[in-house]
Amino acid sequence: MDTSSTSMMSAEKETSHVTASNKSALLGVSDGQEFSQSDALSFSSFRRGTVDPRTGSFNYAIPVARITGNRRRGPSLDLVLKHNHFSSRNEGFGAGWSLGLSKFFKDNDRMKLLLRDGRIIDLIEKNGTYLVETVDLKNFILTKLPSPEKGYKISYKDGSTEILKSVTSDDRFIYVTEIIQEDGYKLNIEYTFRESVSPSPFVKRIIDELGEELLLVSRTGLNSRYNVTIETFKNISKLA
C-alpha cells in the first residue's frame, strides 16, 4: 500500500469572544484551558463542524485517516483533526487543534475528561471512582488503575477500553496511551514533548501489538510556525 501523508502549516490562533446565555463562557480561555463552565460541550452538536446555536461558535473537523491494527483484527481508530473554538491549547497542530484523542487533566483542583468523541466532562471523585458531574451520562465508566500502576481506565458500553497515563515526568499531562477492543487486541499511542514546538505533548506515532507503525507524525520548525506531516502505514507493505 502506498504511504499517504498530509502536510499543513500551523499558526497561533487569536482568542475569540463569545457570550454564553447562562454562564460565563470564556473563563479559563486566557490560561490555555478548555471552556467547560456550562454543559454546552457535553452535547453531540458540538462536534458536527457547524455553528453551534447554543454558543455561536463554529467548530470544525477534518478527517485524517482510519487505521486498523494487528493485521485487520483491530482495534480501528478514526483520526480526525478537530478544532475547539474555546481552547487555546496547542498540541502540535496549532492553537485549538487536536486529533480528538481522550485526555484527562486537573485544572484548578477540578477534574476534567476530554473523551474521544469530543465531549468535555467535568468530574467529581468518590471512593476512587470518578463520577460525571457535567451531565448525567452513563455510556462510560472512569476508574483509577489499581496500584502500583498510575493512571486511569475508561470503559465503554461497547466493551472497548482506553488506558490513560501520564506522558510527562511531572504528571501534568495524562493522555490515552492504549486503546483496547473487547477481544483484547490493542493499539499503543506514543507522545513527544518539545516546548520549542508546542507547550503540550503531541502524538508521535501509533503502533499495534505487532510493532507495525500505523501513524507517524513529524514536525519541523520552531515556536508558533512549523510544518506538520502525517503519514499512515509508512513501512507496512501488507495490511491483511
N, C-alpha and C positions, 0 to 999 in steps of 0.2 A: 504494500500500500504506500502511496506517495505521502510524504510528510506534508501536513498542512500547517500553515503558520499565519499569524496575524500580527501586524505591527501597528503601533499607534504612538502619537506624541501626547504626553501628559503635561498639563499646566495647572497651576493652583487656581482654585475656584473662589470667586468673590462670594462673600456671605450674603444671602438673600434674606429679606424680612417678610414674614407672613404673620397676620394677626389671627389667632385662634378664637373660635366663638365662645369657648368656655373657660380655658385655662391658658396660662402664658406659654405660647408655642415655642419661643426661642430661648428659654432658659437653658444654659449649658452649651449652646452652639459656639460661643466665642472660645470656650476652652477645649473644643475638639470633640465633644461628646454628642451622641445622638439625642435628638428630641424624643422624650417619652413621658412628658408630663401629663399627657392625656391618653385615652385609649385609641387615638386615631391610627397609630401604626400597627395595631393588632388586627386590622381588618384586611381582607384579601384585596380590596380595591387599591390598596397602597402599592401593589406590585404589578399593575396591569399596563404600565407605560403610558398612562393618560393623565389628564388633570384630575386630581382628587377633589371632589366637590366639598369635602369637609375641611380641607386645609388650604385649597387653592394652589397647591404645588403640582409641578409636572414631574413625574417620576418615570425614568426611562430604563429599559433593559435591553441588552444586546446579546443574543445567543452566541456562544463561543464554540462549544463542542459538546457532543455526548460521548462519553468514554465508558467502556465496559471492560473490566479487568478479568484476569485469570482465564484467558482464552475463551471469552464469551460466557463464562459461568457467572460472572457478576462480582461485585455489585456494579450497577450502572450509575453514572453521575452526569446530570445535565449541568454544564457550566455556563453561567450567564453573568455577563458583566453588568452590574446594576448600579444605578446612581441614586443615592439617598439625598434628597433635597435638603434635609435637616442636619446633615452631617458634614463636618469639615475634616473628618479623619482621612488620612492618606495612607492607604495600604499598598502603595506601589503602582497604582493605576491613576493617580490624581485625586484631588480632594473630593470626597463624597462617593468615589467609585470603589467597588469591590466585586469579588467573584460570588458573593452571596453565600459563602460557607458559614456554618454555625460558629459562633464565638460567645464566650462568657467572660464578663468582667465586672469589677466592682467599682462603682463611681460614687464618691462621697458617701461611703457606707451603704450604698443602695445596690442590691444585686440586680443585674440585667443579663438577659439572654437574647442573642440575635439568632433566630432559627434559620434553617436552610431555605425556607420558603419566603423569607423577607420580614417576618414578624419580629417586632421588638417587644420583649416581655419583661415586665417588672416582676421581681420575685421576693418572697419572704422565706426565711429559714425556720424550720420547725423540726426538732429532733433529727437533724442530719439530712432531712429531705427538703428540697426547695419546692415551694408551692407557688402557683401562678397568682400574682396579685393584680395584674392589669385587667384581664377579663377572665371569665370562667371557661377556660379551655381544658379539654380532657383527652386530647388526642396524643399526648406525650407525657412522659414522667421523667423528671430530672432528679438524679441522686448522686451523692458523693461516692467515689470509688472506695472500696474497703482499704484499710491500712495494710501495708505501708505505702500503697500507691497514692499519689496525689493527683486529683483530677475529678472529673465528673462524667456521668453517663446519661445520654438522652435515649430513652426507649420509646419507640413509636408504635402505634397501633398495628402497623403492617408487619411487625416483627423485626424491623431493622433497628440498629442502634448506632450511636455515634459516641466516640470517646473524645473528650476534650481535656487537654493537658496544657501546662504552661510551656510556651515556646521560647521564653527568655529566662535568664537566670534569676531575675528579680520577681518572677511570678506576676508581673503586671498584665501580661497578655496570655489569656487562656483560650486557645483555638482548637477546632476539631482536628485531630491527628489520625483518627481511624474511622472508617465507615464500614460497618459490618452488616451483611444481609442475614436473613433468617437462618440460612443453612450454614453460616459460619465463614463464607468467603468474604474477604475484606480488601479495602484499599487503604494505603498509607499516604498521608499528606505531610510533606516536609516544608519548612519555612526558613527564611533567612532574614537577618536584621542588619540593615546598613543605614545608619542615621543620615548619611550624606545623600541617600536616595529618598528615604521615607522615615517619618518618625514612628511608624508602626511596622511590625513584622509583615512580610508578604510571602505569598506562596512561591516556593522554588520549584517543586515538582510533585507529581502524584505517581506512585508506583503500586503495583499489585503484589500478591504473595510470591509470584514467580520472579520478582525483581525487575519486571518489564516497566519501562518508563512510558506512562500513558500521556503525561503532560509535562512540559518543561517551559518555564517562564524565565526569560533573561532580560536584564535591563542594562542600558548603557547611558551614561550621563550623570550629572550631579544636581543636587538641590531641586528646584521646582520644575526643571525641564529635563526630560530623559526619554529615551526610546524604550518601548516595551515590545518584546517579541514572544508570542505564544505559539508553541509547537506541540502538535499531538502525534503520538505513535512514532516518535522520531527514529528509533532504532528497532522497530518491530516490522519484520517483513511478512509475517503470517499472523493474522489475528484470530483465526478459528482453528 
